[in-house]
Amino acid sequence: MTDAFVGSIPIDPGMGDTAGGLWSLEYGTGGLNGSPNVLYFTDGINGEGINGNGERSGLFGAIQAVPEPSTLALSGLALSVFGAGWWRRRRSARAAALAAA
């Protein structure tokens, strides 16, 4: 909630390996390239390895914001208020049409 740095994920690469590194970090561009509201990343999860061939495996992930429950509740309340107003206007118009007939 404060956007303060909390820490990092500890990595134990095992004997003879080094920790991997972040390969890319970017937002999607829309369409088949992912949502612009999602942060995508790729990361090496196996470091140099025993024979020095570089990173042998990778991880693809996405980070997306999740709305707070209070935001969802407020949205639901707003939709219900608009729906009730629409229903009342429609009911009043129908009653007026019946009275005129």
Buried (B, 14 or more C-beta within 10 A) or exposed (E): EEEEEEEEEEEEBEEEBBBBEEEEEEBBEEEEEBBEEEBBBEBBBBBBBEEEEEBBEEEEEEEEEEEEEEEEEEEEEEEEEEEEEEEEEEEEEEEEEEEEE
